[in-house]
Amino acid sequence: MEVCEQNDAFVEEHGDLAFSHTKIILREGDQYYCAITSRRYPATSEVELLELDLVPIPASQIWPPFPTQFT
């Protein structure tokens, strides 16, 4: 399984920004997954895959159907 992307999210607390969570997008073959964790990872190579609760991302949400009016 490959980490495609990871992003840290922050929230405002008492006028400052505080870490909220990390959102990770992973790929295994043609299937993509999303996971949210309360941990921060300095690099994608350090992501603990076994600790993540993976949620499959439907292909229709990644590659929506091409509109028929386009040529």
mmCIF file of the N, C-alpha and C atoms, coordinates in Angstrom:
data_MODEL
# 
_entry.id   MODEL 
# 
loop_
_atom_site.group_PDB 
_atom_site.id 
_atom_site.type_symbol 
_atom_site.label_atom_id 
_atom_site.label_alt_id 
_atom_site.label_comp_id 
_atom_site.label_asym_id 
_atom_site.label_entity_id 
_atom_site.label_seq_id 
_atom_site.pdbx_PDB_ins_code 
_atom_site.Cartn_x 
_atom_site.Cartn_y 
_atom_site.Cartn_z 
_atom_site.occupancy 
_atom_site.B_iso_or_equiv 
_atom_site.pdbx_formal_charge 
_atom_site.auth_seq_id 
_atom_site.auth_comp_id 
_atom_site.auth_asym_id 
_atom_site.auth_atom_id 
_atom_site.pdbx_PDB_model_num 
ATOM 1   N N  . MET A 1 1  ? 0.855   -1.173 0.000   1.00 0.00 ? 1  MET A N  1 
ATOM 2   C CA . MET A 1 1  ? 0.000   0.000  0.000   1.00 0.00 ? 1  MET A CA 1 
ATOM 3   C C  . MET A 1 1  ? 0.902   1.237  0.000   1.00 0.00 ? 1  MET A C  1 
ATOM 4   N N  . GLU A 1 2  ? 0.513   2.211  -0.793  1.00 0.00 ? 2  GLU A N  1 
ATOM 5   C CA . GLU A 1 2  ? 1.310   3.427  -0.994  1.00 0.00 ? 2  GLU A CA 1 
ATOM 6   C C  . GLU A 1 2  ? 0.561   4.650  -0.457  1.00 0.00 ? 2  GLU A C  1 
ATOM 7   N N  . VAL A 1 3  ? 1.273   5.487  0.287   1.00 0.00 ? 3  VAL A N  1 
ATOM 8   C CA . VAL A 1 3  ? 0.702   6.761  0.739   1.00 0.00 ? 3  VAL A CA 1 
ATOM 9   C C  . VAL A 1 3  ? 0.817   7.739  -0.425  1.00 0.00 ? 3  VAL A C  1 
ATOM 10  N N  . CYS A 1 4  ? -0.311  8.215  -0.925  1.00 0.00 ? 4  CYS A N  1 
ATOM 11  C CA . CYS A 1 4  ? -0.325  9.158  -2.046  1.00 0.00 ? 4  CYS A CA 1 
ATOM 12  C C  . CYS A 1 4  ? -0.220  10.596 -1.560  1.00 0.00 ? 4  CYS A C  1 
ATOM 13  N N  . GLU A 1 5  ? -0.867  10.862 -0.429  1.00 0.00 ? 5  GLU A N  1 
ATOM 14  C CA . GLU A 1 5  ? -0.916  12.237 0.061   1.00 0.00 ? 5  GLU A CA 1 
ATOM 15  C C  . GLU A 1 5  ? -1.237  12.222 1.543   1.00 0.00 ? 5  GLU A C  1 
ATOM 16  N N  . GLN A 1 6  ? -0.690  13.193 2.253   1.00 0.00 ? 6  GLN A N  1 
ATOM 17  C CA . GLN A 1 6  ? -1.057  13.399 3.654   1.00 0.00 ? 6  GLN A CA 1 
ATOM 18  C C  . GLN A 1 6  ? -1.042  14.881 3.943   1.00 0.00 ? 6  GLN A C  1 
ATOM 19  N N  . ASN A 1 7  ? -2.014  15.303 4.724   1.00 0.00 ? 7  ASN A N  1 
ATOM 20  C CA . ASN A 1 7  ? -2.142  16.719 5.062   1.00 0.00 ? 7  ASN A CA 1 
ATOM 21  C C  . ASN A 1 7  ? -2.549  16.863 6.513   1.00 0.00 ? 7  ASN A C  1 
ATOM 22  N N  . ASP A 1 8  ? -1.950  17.832 7.178   1.00 0.00 ? 8  ASP A N  1 
ATOM 23  C CA . ASP A 1 8  ? -2.309  18.146 8.548   1.00 0.00 ? 8  ASP A CA 1 
ATOM 24  C C  . ASP A 1 8  ? -3.402  19.201 8.546   1.00 0.00 ? 8  ASP A C  1 
ATOM 25  N N  . ALA A 1 9  ? -4.352  19.057 9.454   1.00 0.00 ? 9  ALA A N  1 
ATOM 26  C CA . ALA A 1 9  ? -5.444  20.021 9.602   1.00 0.00 ? 9  ALA A CA 1 
ATOM 27  C C  . ALA A 1 9  ? -5.298  20.711 10.953  1.00 0.00 ? 9  ALA A C  1 
ATOM 28  N N  . PHE A 1 10 ? -5.610  21.988 10.974  1.00 0.00 ? 10 PHE A N  1 
ATOM 29  C CA . PHE A 1 10 ? -5.489  22.792 12.186  1.00 0.00 ? 10 PHE A CA 1 
ATOM 30  C C  . PHE A 1 10 ? -6.815  23.488 12.472  1.00 0.00 ? 10 PHE A C  1 
ATOM 31  N N  . VAL A 1 11 ? -7.049  23.774 13.745  1.00 0.00 ? 11 VAL A N  1 
ATOM 32  C CA . VAL A 1 11 ? -8.225  24.526 14.178  1.00 0.00 ? 11 VAL A CA 1 
ATOM 33  C C  . VAL A 1 11 ? -7.751  25.699 15.017  1.00 0.00 ? 11 VAL A C  1 
ATOM 34  N N  . GLU A 1 12 ? -8.593  26.708 15.082  1.00 0.00 ? 12 GLU A N  1 
ATOM 35  C CA . GLU A 1 12 ? -8.244  27.876 15.879  1.00 0.00 ? 12 GLU A CA 1 
ATOM 36  C C  . GLU A 1 12 ? -8.678  27.647 17.326  1.00 0.00 ? 12 GLU A C  1 
ATOM 37  N N  . GLU A 1 13 ? -7.743  27.840 18.238  1.00 0.00 ? 13 GLU A N  1 
ATOM 38  C CA . GLU A 1 13 ? -8.017  27.722 19.665  1.00 0.00 ? 13 GLU A CA 1 
ATOM 39  C C  . GLU A 1 13 ? -7.409  28.916 20.383  1.00 0.00 ? 13 GLU A C  1 
ATOM 40  N N  . HIS A 1 14 ? -8.243  29.719 20.992  1.00 0.00 ? 14 HIS A N  1 
ATOM 41  C CA . HIS A 1 14 ? -7.786  30.883 21.758  1.00 0.00 ? 14 HIS A CA 1 
ATOM 42  C C  . HIS A 1 14 ? -6.921  31.820 20.913  1.00 0.00 ? 14 HIS A C  1 
ATOM 43  N N  . GLY A 1 15 ? -7.292  31.996 19.655  1.00 0.00 ? 15 GLY A N  1 
ATOM 44  C CA . GLY A 1 15 ? -6.578  32.905 18.780  1.00 0.00 ? 15 GLY A CA 1 
ATOM 45  C C  . GLY A 1 15 ? -5.339  32.317 18.120  1.00 0.00 ? 15 GLY A C  1 
ATOM 46  N N  . ASP A 1 16 ? -4.987  31.072 18.441  1.00 0.00 ? 16 ASP A N  1 
ATOM 47  C CA . ASP A 1 16 ? -3.840  30.402 17.830  1.00 0.00 ? 16 ASP A CA 1 
ATOM 48  C C  . ASP A 1 16 ? -4.319  29.185 17.049  1.00 0.00 ? 16 ASP A C  1 
ATOM 49  N N  . LEU A 1 17 ? -3.465  28.703 16.153  1.00 0.00 ? 17 LEU A N  1 
ATOM 50  C CA . LEU A 1 17 ? -3.778  27.482 15.434  1.00 0.00 ? 17 LEU A CA 1 
ATOM 51  C C  . LEU A 1 17 ? -3.213  26.291 16.194  1.00 0.00 ? 17 LEU A C  1 
ATOM 52  N N  . ALA A 1 18 ? -4.028  25.247 16.329  1.00 0.00 ? 18 ALA A N  1 
ATOM 53  C CA . ALA A 1 18 ? -3.612  24.020 17.007  1.00 0.00 ? 18 ALA A CA 1 
ATOM 54  C C  . ALA A 1 18 ? -3.865  22.837 16.079  1.00 0.00 ? 18 ALA A C  1 
ATOM 55  N N  . PHE A 1 19 ? -2.975  21.868 16.116  1.00 0.00 ? 19 PHE A N  1 
ATOM 56  C CA . PHE A 1 19 ? -3.114  20.666 15.299  1.00 0.00 ? 19 PHE A CA 1 
ATOM 57  C C  . PHE A 1 19 ? -4.411  19.949 15.647  1.00 0.00 ? 19 PHE A C  1 
ATOM 58  N N  . SER A 1 20 ? -5.159  19.515 14.620  1.00 0.00 ? 20 SER A N  1 
ATOM 59  C CA . SER A 1 20 ? -6.410  18.797 14.816  1.00 0.00 ? 20 SER A CA 1 
ATOM 60  C C  . SER A 1 20 ? -6.258  17.319 14.438  1.00 0.00 ? 20 SER A C  1 
ATOM 61  N N  . HIS A 1 21 ? -5.841  17.057 13.191  1.00 0.00 ? 21 HIS A N  1 
ATOM 62  C CA . HIS A 1 21 ? -5.706  15.687 12.723  1.00 0.00 ? 21 HIS A CA 1 
ATOM 63  C C  . HIS A 1 21 ? -4.898  15.651 11.419  1.00 0.00 ? 21 HIS A C  1 
ATOM 64  N N  . THR A 1 22 ? -4.554  14.454 10.998  1.00 0.00 ? 22 THR A N  1 
ATOM 65  C CA . THR A 1 22 ? -3.895  14.233 9.714   1.00 0.00 ? 22 THR A CA 1 
ATOM 66  C C  . THR A 1 22 ? -4.820  13.405 8.842   1.00 0.00 ? 22 THR A C  1 
ATOM 67  N N  . LYS A 1 23 ? -4.996  13.828 7.609   1.00 0.00 ? 23 LYS A N  1 
ATOM 68  C CA . LYS A 1 23 ? -5.797  13.074 6.642   1.00 0.00 ? 23 LYS A CA 1 
ATOM 69  C C  . LYS A 1 23 ? -4.827  12.452 5.645   1.00 0.00 ? 23 LYS A C  1 
ATOM 70  N N  . ILE A 1 24 ? -4.987  11.157 5.405   1.00 0.00 ? 24 ILE A N  1 
ATOM 71  C CA . ILE A 1 24 ? -4.063  10.409 4.561   1.00 0.00 ? 24 ILE A CA 1 
ATOM 72  C C  . ILE A 1 24 ? -4.851  9.738  3.441   1.00 0.00 ? 24 ILE A C  1 
ATOM 73  N N  . ILE A 1 25 ? -4.330  9.846  2.225   1.00 0.00 ? 25 ILE A N  1 
ATOM 74  C CA . ILE A 1 25 ? -4.901  9.155  1.066   1.00 0.00 ? 25 ILE A CA 1 
ATOM 75  C C  . ILE A 1 25 ? -3.903  8.065  0.671   1.00 0.00 ? 25 ILE A C  1 
ATOM 76  N N  . LEU A 1 26 ? -4.409  6.835  0.531   1.00 0.00 ? 26 LEU A N  1 
ATOM 77  C CA . LEU A 1 26 ? -3.560  5.698  0.204   1.00 0.00 ? 26 LEU A CA 1 
ATOM 78  C C  . LEU A 1 26 ? -4.087  4.988  -1.036  1.00 0.00 ? 26 LEU A C  1 
ATOM 79  N N  . ARG A 1 27 ? -3.197  4.254  -1.683  1.00 0.00 ? 27 ARG A N  1 
ATOM 80  C CA . ARG A 1 27 ? -3.593  3.503  -2.882  1.00 0.00 ? 27 ARG A CA 1 
ATOM 81  C C  . ARG A 1 27 ? -3.027  2.090  -2.800  1.00 0.00 ? 27 ARG A C  1 
ATOM 82  N N  . GLU A 1 28 ? -3.868  1.139  -3.180  1.00 0.00 ? 28 GLU A N  1 
ATOM 83  C CA . GLU A 1 28 ? -3.441  -0.245 -3.330  1.00 0.00 ? 28 GLU A CA 1 
ATOM 84  C C  . GLU A 1 28 ? -4.006  -0.728 -4.654  1.00 0.00 ? 28 GLU A C  1 
ATOM 85  N N  . GLY A 1 29 ? -3.153  -0.847 -5.645  1.00 0.00 ? 29 GLY A N  1 
ATOM 86  C CA . GLY A 1 29 ? -3.614  -1.185 -6.989  1.00 0.00 ? 29 GLY A CA 1 
ATOM 87  C C  . GLY A 1 29 ? -4.454  -0.051 -7.539  1.00 0.00 ? 29 GLY A C  1 
ATOM 88  N N  . ASP A 1 30 ? -5.694  -0.365 -7.941  1.00 0.00 ? 30 ASP A N  1 
ATOM 89  C CA . ASP A 1 30 ? -6.621  0.647  -8.458  1.00 0.00 ? 30 ASP A CA 1 
ATOM 90  C C  . ASP A 1 30 ? -7.558  1.190  -7.387  1.00 0.00 ? 30 ASP A C  1 
ATOM 91  N N  . GLN A 1 31 ? -7.458  0.689  -6.161  1.00 0.00 ? 31 GLN A N  1 
ATOM 92  C CA . GLN A 1 31 ? -8.350  1.105  -5.076  1.00 0.00 ? 31 GLN A CA 1 
ATOM 93  C C  . GLN A 1 31 ? -7.671  2.172  -4.208  1.00 0.00 ? 31 GLN A C  1 
ATOM 94  N N  . TYR A 1 32 ? -8.427  3.224  -3.907  1.00 0.00 ? 32 TYR A N  1 
ATOM 95  C CA . TYR A 1 32 ? -7.939  4.308  -3.045  1.00 0.00 ? 32 TYR A CA 1 
ATOM 96  C C  . TYR A 1 32 ? -8.673  4.278  -1.716  1.00 0.00 ? 32 TYR A C  1 
ATOM 97  N N  . TYR A 1 33 ? -7.975  4.714  -0.674  1.00 0.00 ? 33 TYR A N  1 
ATOM 98  C CA . TYR A 1 33 ? -8.523  4.739  0.680   1.00 0.00 ? 33 TYR A CA 1 
ATOM 99  C C  . TYR A 1 33 ? -8.213  6.079  1.332   1.00 0.00 ? 33 TYR A C  1 
ATOM 100 N N  . CYS A 1 34 ? -9.036  6.424  2.307   1.00 0.00 ? 34 CYS A N  1 
ATOM 101 C CA . CYS A 1 34 ? -8.846  7.631  3.095   1.00 0.00 ? 34 CYS A CA 1 
ATOM 102 C C  . CYS A 1 34 ? -8.775  7.217  4.558   1.00 0.00 ? 34 CYS A C  1 
ATOM 103 N N  . ALA A 1 35 ? -7.943  7.904  5.323   1.00 0.00 ? 35 ALA A N  1 
ATOM 104 C CA . ALA A 1 35 ? -7.859  7.659  6.761   1.00 0.00 ? 35 ALA A CA 1 
ATOM 105 C C  . ALA A 1 35 ? -7.614  8.981  7.463   1.00 0.00 ? 35 ALA A C  1 
ATOM 106 N N  . ILE A 1 36 ? -8.182  9.112  8.654   1.00 0.00 ? 36 ILE A N  1 
ATOM 107 C CA . ILE A 1 36 ? -7.958  10.290 9.493   1.00 0.00 ? 36 ILE A CA 1 
ATOM 108 C C  . ILE A 1 36 ? -7.376  9.784  10.808  1.00 0.00 ? 36 ILE A C  1 
ATOM 109 N N  . THR A 1 37 ? -6.297  10.416 11.250  1.00 0.00 ? 37 THR A N  1 
ATOM 110 C CA . THR A 1 37 ? -5.639  10.010 12.478  1.00 0.00 ? 37 THR A CA 1 
ATOM 111 C C  . THR A 1 37 ? -5.284  11.229 13.321  1.00 0.00 ? 37 THR A C  1 
ATOM 112 N N  . SER A 1 38 ? -5.201  11.037 14.604  1.00 0.00 ? 38 SER A N  1 
ATOM 113 C CA . SER A 1 38 ? -4.834  12.137 15.495  1.00 0.00 ? 38 SER A CA 1 
ATOM 114 C C  . SER A 1 38 ? -3.318  12.308 15.589  1.00 0.00 ? 38 SER A C  1 
ATOM 115 N N  . ARG A 1 39 ? -2.573  11.424 14.943  1.00 0.00 ? 39 ARG A N  1 
ATOM 116 C CA . ARG A 1 39 ? -1.107  11.510 14.948  1.00 0.00 ? 39 ARG A CA 1 
ATOM 117 C C  . ARG A 1 39 ? -0.599  12.396 13.826  1.00 0.00 ? 39 ARG A C  1 
ATOM 118 N N  . ARG A 1 40 ? 0.555   12.993 14.049  1.00 0.00 ? 40 ARG A N  1 
ATOM 119 C CA . ARG A 1 40 ? 1.252   13.750 13.007  1.00 0.00 ? 40 ARG A CA 1 
ATOM 120 C C  . ARG A 1 40 ? 2.440   12.924 12.557  1.00 0.00 ? 40 ARG A C  1 
ATOM 121 N N  . TYR A 1 41 ? 2.631   12.834 11.255  1.00 0.00 ? 41 TYR A N  1 
ATOM 122 C CA . TYR A 1 41 ? 3.753   12.095 10.688  1.00 0.00 ? 41 TYR A CA 1 
ATOM 123 C C  . TYR A 1 41 ? 4.643   13.077 9.943   1.00 0.00 ? 41 TYR A C  1 
ATOM 124 N N  . PRO A 1 42 ? 5.936   13.130 10.275  1.00 0.00 ? 42 PRO A N  1 
ATOM 125 C CA . PRO A 1 42 ? 6.834   14.066 9.594   1.00 0.00 ? 42 PRO A CA 1 
ATOM 126 C C  . PRO A 1 42 ? 7.087   13.699 8.127   1.00 0.00 ? 42 PRO A C  1 
ATOM 127 N N  . ALA A 1 43 ? 6.897   12.421 7.777   1.00 0.00 ? 43 ALA A N  1 
ATOM 128 C CA . ALA A 1 43 ? 7.122   11.978 6.394   1.00 0.00 ? 43 ALA A CA 1 
ATOM 129 C C  . ALA A 1 43 ? 6.153   10.849 6.068   1.00 0.00 ? 43 ALA A C  1 
ATOM 130 N N  . THR A 1 44 ? 5.828   10.713 4.788   1.00 0.00 ? 44 THR A N  1 
ATOM 131 C CA . THR A 1 44 ? 4.906   9.643  4.386   1.00 0.00 ? 44 THR A CA 1 
ATOM 132 C C  . THR A 1 44 ? 5.497   8.274  4.677   1.00 0.00 ? 44 THR A C  1 
ATOM 133 N N  . SER A 1 45 ? 6.815   8.148  4.698   1.00 0.00 ? 45 SER A N  1 
ATOM 134 C CA . SER A 1 45 ? 7.451   6.857  4.959   1.00 0.00 ? 45 SER A CA 1 
ATOM 135 C C  . SER A 1 45 ? 7.268   6.406  6.407   1.00 0.00 ? 45 SER A C  1 
ATOM 136 N N  . GLU A 1 46 ? 6.849   7.307  7.294   1.00 0.00 ? 46 GLU A N  1 
ATOM 137 C CA . GLU A 1 46 ? 6.693   6.973  8.707   1.00 0.00 ? 46 GLU A CA 1 
ATOM 138 C C  . GLU A 1 46 ? 5.249   6.659  9.097   1.00 0.00 ? 46 GLU A C  1 
ATOM 139 N N  . VAL A 1 47 ? 4.331   6.686  8.159   1.00 0.00 ? 47 VAL A N  1 
ATOM 140 C CA . VAL A 1 47 ? 2.923   6.402  8.443   1.00 0.00 ? 47 VAL A CA 1 
ATOM 141 C C  . VAL A 1 47 ? 2.777   4.938  8.844   1.00 0.00 ? 47 VAL A C  1 
ATOM 142 N N  . GLU A 1 48 ? 2.127   4.707  9.989   1.00 0.00 ? 48 GLU A N  1 
ATOM 143 C CA . GLU A 1 48 ? 1.880   3.352  10.488  1.00 0.00 ? 48 GLU A CA 1 
ATOM 144 C C  . GLU A 1 48 ? 0.576   2.833  9.883   1.00 0.00 ? 48 GLU A C  1 
ATOM 145 N N  . LEU A 1 49 ? 0.675   2.075  8.802   1.00 0.00 ? 49 LEU A N  1 
ATOM 146 C CA . LEU A 1 49 ? -0.507  1.619  8.074   1.00 0.00 ? 49 LEU A CA 1 
ATOM 147 C C  . LEU A 1 49 ? -1.425  0.745  8.923   1.00 0.00 ? 49 LEU A C  1 
ATOM 148 N N  . LEU A 1 50 ? -0.871  -0.069 9.805   1.00 0.00 ? 50 LEU A N  1 
ATOM 149 C CA . LEU A 1 50 ? -1.691  -0.979 10.610  1.00 0.00 ? 50 LEU A CA 1 
ATOM 150 C C  . LEU A 1 50 ? -2.519  -0.242 11.656  1.00 0.00 ? 50 LEU A C  1 
ATOM 151 N N  . GLU A 1 51 ? -2.163  0.999  11.974  1.00 0.00 ? 51 GLU A N  1 
ATOM 152 C CA . GLU A 1 51 ? -2.906  1.780  12.966  1.00 0.00 ? 51 GLU A CA 1 
ATOM 153 C C  . GLU A 1 51 ? -4.073  2.560  12.361  1.00 0.00 ? 51 GLU A C  1 
ATOM 154 N N  . LEU A 1 52 ? -4.185  2.567  11.034  1.00 0.00 ? 52 LEU A N  1 
ATOM 155 C CA . LEU A 1 52 ? -5.189  3.383  10.368  1.00 0.00 ? 52 LEU A CA 1 
ATOM 156 C C  . LEU A 1 52 ? -6.492  2.622  10.156  1.00 0.00 ? 52 LEU A C  1 
ATOM 157 N N  . ASP A 1 53 ? -7.601  3.342  10.275  1.00 0.00 ? 53 ASP A N  1 
ATOM 158 C CA . ASP A 1 53 ? -8.919  2.815  9.941   1.00 0.00 ? 53 ASP A CA 1 
ATOM 159 C C  . ASP A 1 53 ? -9.221  3.278  8.517   1.00 0.00 ? 53 ASP A C  1 
ATOM 160 N N  . LEU A 1 54 ? -9.001  2.408  7.547   1.00 0.00 ? 54 LEU A N  1 
ATOM 161 C CA . LEU A 1 54 ? -9.116  2.775  6.136   1.00 0.00 ? 54 LEU A CA 1 
ATOM 162 C C  . LEU A 1 54 ? -10.568 2.759  5.669   1.00 0.00 ? 54 LEU A C  1 
ATOM 163 N N  . VAL A 1 55 ? -10.931 3.811  4.937   1.00 0.00 ? 55 VAL A N  1 
ATOM 164 C CA . VAL A 1 55 ? -12.260 3.927  4.351   1.00 0.00 ? 55 VAL A CA 1 
ATOM 165 C C  . VAL A 1 55 ? -12.079 3.961  2.835   1.00 0.00 ? 55 VAL A C  1 
ATOM 166 N N  . PRO A 1 56 ? -12.671 2.992  2.109   1.00 0.00 ? 56 PRO A N  1 
ATOM 167 C CA . PRO A 1 56 ? -12.526 2.990  0.644   1.00 0.00 ? 56 PRO A CA 1 
ATOM 168 C C  . PRO A 1 56 ? -13.154 4.240  0.031   1.00 0.00 ? 56 PRO A C  1 
ATOM 169 N N  . ILE A 1 57 ? -12.494 4.763  -0.987  1.00 0.00 ? 57 ILE A N  1 
ATOM 170 C CA . ILE A 1 57 ? -13.020 5.905  -1.745  1.00 0.00 ? 57 ILE A CA 1 
ATOM 171 C C  . ILE A 1 57 ? -13.585 5.348  -3.053  1.00 0.00 ? 57 ILE A C  1 
ATOM 172 N N  . PRO A 1 58 ? -14.874 5.521  -3.306  1.00 0.00 ? 58 PRO A N  1 
ATOM 173 C CA . PRO A 1 58 ? -15.454 5.014  -4.558  1.00 0.00 ? 58 PRO A CA 1 
ATOM 174 C C  . PRO A 1 58 ? -14.802 5.680  -5.776  1.00 0.00 ? 58 PRO A C  1 
ATOM 175 N N  . ALA A 1 59 ? -14.571 4.879  -6.821  1.00 0.00 ? 59 ALA A N  1 
ATOM 176 C CA . ALA A 1 59 ? -13.957 5.403  -8.038  1.00 0.00 ? 59 ALA A CA 1 
ATOM 177 C C  . ALA A 1 59 ? -14.761 6.556  -8.620  1.00 0.00 ? 59 ALA A C  1 
ATOM 178 N N  . SER A 1 60 ? -16.079 6.544  -8.425  1.00 0.00 ? 60 SER A N  1 
ATOM 179 C CA . SER A 1 60 ? -16.923 7.623  -8.961  1.00 0.00 ? 60 SER A CA 1 
ATOM 180 C C  . SER A 1 60 ? -16.625 8.955  -8.287  1.00 0.00 ? 60 SER A C  1 
ATOM 181 N N  . GLN A 1 61 ? -16.036 8.923  -7.086  1.00 0.00 ? 61 GLN A N  1 
ATOM 182 C CA . GLN A 1 61 ? -15.676 10.160 -6.393  1.00 0.00 ? 61 GLN A CA 1 
ATOM 183 C C  . GLN A 1 61 ? -14.302 10.670 -6.822  1.00 0.00 ? 61 GLN A C  1 
ATOM 184 N N  . ILE A 1 62 ? -13.514 9.805  -7.430  1.00 0.00 ? 62 ILE A N  1 
ATOM 185 C CA . ILE A 1 62 ? -12.176 10.186 -7.897  1.00 0.00 ? 62 ILE A CA 1 
ATOM 186 C C  . ILE A 1 62 ? -12.223 10.554 -9.373  1.00 0.00 ? 62 ILE A C  1 
ATOM 187 N N  . TRP A 1 63 ? -12.860 9.712  -10.145 1.00 0.00 ? 63 TRP A N  1 
ATOM 188 C CA . TRP A 1 63 ? -12.984 9.923  -11.585 1.00 0.00 ? 63 TRP A CA 1 
ATOM 189 C C  . TRP A 1 63 ? -14.464 9.956  -11.950 1.00 0.00 ? 63 TRP A C  1 
ATOM 190 N N  . PRO A 1 64 ? -15.105 11.112 -11.805 1.00 0.00 ? 64 PRO A N  1 
ATOM 191 C CA . PRO A 1 64 ? -16.535 11.185 -12.131 1.00 0.00 ? 64 PRO A CA 1 
ATOM 192 C C  . PRO A 1 64 ? -16.763 10.933 -13.627 1.00 0.00 ? 64 PRO A C  1 
ATOM 193 N N  . PRO A 1 65 ? -17.978 10.509 -13.965 1.00 0.00 ? 65 PRO A N  1 
ATOM 194 C CA . PRO A 1 65 ? -18.286 10.250 -15.377 1.00 0.00 ? 65 PRO A CA 1 
ATOM 195 C C  . PRO A 1 65 ? -18.057 11.503 -16.234 1.00 0.00 ? 65 PRO A C  1 
ATOM 196 N N  . PHE A 1 66 ? -17.561 11.284 -17.434 1.00 0.00 ? 66 PHE A N  1 
ATOM 197 C CA . PHE A 1 66 ? -17.316 12.375 -18.365 1.00 0.00 ? 66 PHE A CA 1 
ATOM 198 C C  . PHE A 1 66 ? -18.652 12.853 -18.916 1.00 0.00 ? 66 PHE A C  1 
ATOM 199 N N  . PRO A 1 67 ? -18.948 14.155 -18.850 1.00 0.00 ? 67 PRO A N  1 
ATOM 200 C CA . PRO A 1 67 ? -20.222 14.657 -19.356 1.00 0.00 ? 67 PRO A CA 1 
ATOM 201 C C  . PRO A 1 67 ? -20.419 14.337 -20.843 1.00 0.00 ? 67 PRO A C  1 
ATOM 202 N N  . THR A 1 68 ? -21.610 13.899 -21.203 1.00 0.00 ? 68 THR A N  1 
ATOM 203 C CA . THR A 1 68 ? -21.881 13.486 -22.584 1.00 0.00 ? 68 THR A CA 1 
ATOM 204 C C  . THR A 1 68 ? -21.865 14.658 -23.549 1.00 0.00 ? 68 THR A C  1 
ATOM 205 N N  . GLN A 1 69 ? -22.078 15.892 -23.076 1.00 0.00 ? 69 GLN A N  1 
ATOM 206 C CA . GLN A 1 69 ? -22.088 17.039 -23.991 1.00 0.00 ? 69 GLN A CA 1 
ATOM 207 C C  . GLN A 1 69 ? -20.672 17.455 -24.408 1.00 0.00 ? 69 GLN A C  1 
ATOM 208 N N  . PHE A 1 70 ? -19.647 16.933 -23.730 1.00 0.00 ? 70 PHE A N  1 
ATOM 209 C CA . PHE A 1 70 ? -18.254 17.226 -24.113 1.00 0.00 ? 70 PHE A CA 1 
ATOM 210 C C  . PHE A 1 70 ? -17.806 16.266 -25.197 1.00 0.00 ? 70 PHE A C  1 
ATOM 211 N N  . THR A 1 71 ? -16.964 16.776 -26.108 1.00 0.00 ? 71 THR A N  1 
ATOM 212 C CA . THR A 1 71 ? -16.457 15.904 -27.172 1.00 0.00 ? 71 THR A CA 1 
ATOM 213 C C  . THR A 1 71 ? -14.952 15.882 -27.176 1.00 0.00 ? 71 THR A C  1 
# 
